[in-house]
């Protein structure tokens, strides 16, 4: 951080008496990153609360079906692969952006968005199938906690896709300048965060849910 010096006449002295001021330059990128990290920490608290609720209600079936009866693990595994691969493609987009290759960045971001849409499509199909089978969120405490946790994660993925599309328009218009690089970095953190959360969901909800 650099300083700019300025001198002004003193109120009590003549021209020889001066007072020195140091003017600091502001760096908005630091405030942006700090604010984004604060947001991610708040999201961590949100998901921690949802996981805690599921831990309490996850065996409350109220005479209804359990996870072992409802979950289609091969389908969920495919969905997990979509999201994990999308994290890799986003990494390729960041590599292309660092190399100032706008075309490559846009290509990999587009692939990432398509994989995210595939993930959402399969998740919506799973929700529709469960509700059609009479296993909606109001059926039991287990299903309420399940739909709340998985649905909240799905809404975050949807928000990430919208953010990605908006950012692609900004990149097409303004290129890989400092501001867009900062936005790319923030979205990258957000996308990888969603992948980490989903790994916990897949393990804690689906894999442990099929155990007797």
N, C-alpha and C positions, 0 to 999 in steps of 0.2 A: 504494500500500500504506500503510495507516494504522497508527499506533502507539498503544498504550494504556499510560499511565504508572501505576505503582503504587509506593507508599512503604511501607517496613517499618523498624522500629526497628533501629539498629545494635547489634551485639553488644558494642561497646566503649564506647558512649556512652549518654546518657540519652534522654529523649523528644525532645530537640531535634535529636539526631543521627539522620538518616534516610539511607537508601540508596535511590536511584531505579533502577527497572528498566523496561526498555522491552520490552513484549510485542508481537510481530509477529503480525498476523493471517495465516493461511494461505489461499491461493487455490488450491483443488484443480483449478480449471479450467486453470490454467497448467501444472500437472503432467500433466494429461490430454493437453493439446495437445502438450506436449513429448514425452511418451511415444509419442503417435501418430506424430509426425514421425520419431522414432527407428525406429518400426516400418516406416514407409514407406521410409526409407533402407535398412533391411535387406532389404525387398522389392526395392528397386532392385538391390542386390547379387545377390539370387537370380536375377532375370531377366537381369542382365548376364552371369552365369555360364552360364545356359541359352543366351543368344544366342551367347556365345563357343563353347560346345560345338557349336551348330548351324553356326557359321562353319567349324569344323574338320571336322565330319562331313557337312556338307550336300551334298557331291559324292561321298560314299562310298556308291555304289549297290549294290556287291557283285553286279553282274550283274542287279540287279532294276530295277524301274521308277523313273524320275526324277519330279521334280515336274511337269515339262511333260506327262508322260503321265498323272499322277494328279489334279492339281488342277483343280477346276471353278471357274474364276474368277467366272462370273456368280453362282453360289451363294454364294461367299465374299464377293462384293461386296454381295449382299443382307444377309448376316449382319453385315457391317461397318456397313451402314446402320442395322440394328437397334440396334447398340451406340452408334453416334454420336448417333442420335436420342434414345436413352435418356439420354444425357448432357444433351441440351437439355431434356428433360422434367424431369430432376432440377433443372436450373437454375430452371425455372418453379416447382418445389416450394419451392425456397429463397426465391424472390421472394414466394410466398404466405406462407411462414413468417415472413419479415421483416415482412410486413403483418399478422401475427397472424390469418391466415385459416386456421383449422384444416381446414375442409372442402376448400378448394383444395389445401392441402398434402397431405392424404390422397389426393385424386384424382390429383394428379401423381405422387406416390410409387407409387400403384397402377399407373399407366400405365408408369412406369419399370420396375417389377418384371415386368410382362407382357412388355415389350420384352426384358428380360434373359432371361426364360424362352424367348422366341423364339430369341434368340441361342444359348442352350444347346441347344435342340432341334435347330437346324440343325447345330451342331457335333457333336452326338452322331450325327446322321444321316450326316455326313461320315465320322466315325470308323468307324461300322458299315459303310458302303460300302467304305472302304479295306480293312478287315479281311476283309470278304466277298470282295474281289477278291484276297486273298492278300498284301496290303501292310500287314501288321501291324507293330507296333513291333520285333519280333525279326527282320524280314526283312533289314534293312541298317542300317548306321550312320546313314544319312540319315533313315530312318523312325524309328529310336530317338530321334534328336535332335528330329525333328518332333513326335512324340507327346509327348515330355517337355515341350517348350516350349509348344505349343498346349494340351496337357492341363492344365499347371500354371496357365495363364491361365484356362482354363475352370473349374477348381476355385476360383480366386479370385472369378470371377463368381458361382458358386454360393454361396460364403460371403457375398458382398455381398447376394445376394437374401435369404438367411436373416436377415442383419443387418437388412435393410430391413423384412422382415415383423415381426420382433421390435420394431423401432422404431415401426412403425405401431401395434402394440398399446400401446406405452408412450405414444404420442401420444394415442390414444383414451382412455387412462385418466387421464393427468396433464396433457394439453394442451401448449401451446407455452411451457413454463417455461424457465428458464435452462439447466437440465441437459439437457433434450431438444433445445434449440437447439444446445448444444455437441455433442451426439451427432449431430445432423443435419449439422453442419459437418464432423465427422470422416468420416462416411459419404460426404458430398459429395466430399471430397478423395480418398477411396479410390476412388470410382466414376470420377471424372475421371482418376485415375492409371491405372486399368485401360483406359480409352479410349486414353490416350497409348501405353501398352504395346501395345495391339492395332494401332494405326497402324503401329508399328515391325514387328510381326509380319506384318501384311498386306503391307507394303512389302518387308521383308527376306526373308520366307519365301515368300510366294505370288507377288508380282509378279516378284521376281528369280528365283524358282524355275522359272518357265516360260520363262526365257531359255535359249537353246541354250548 
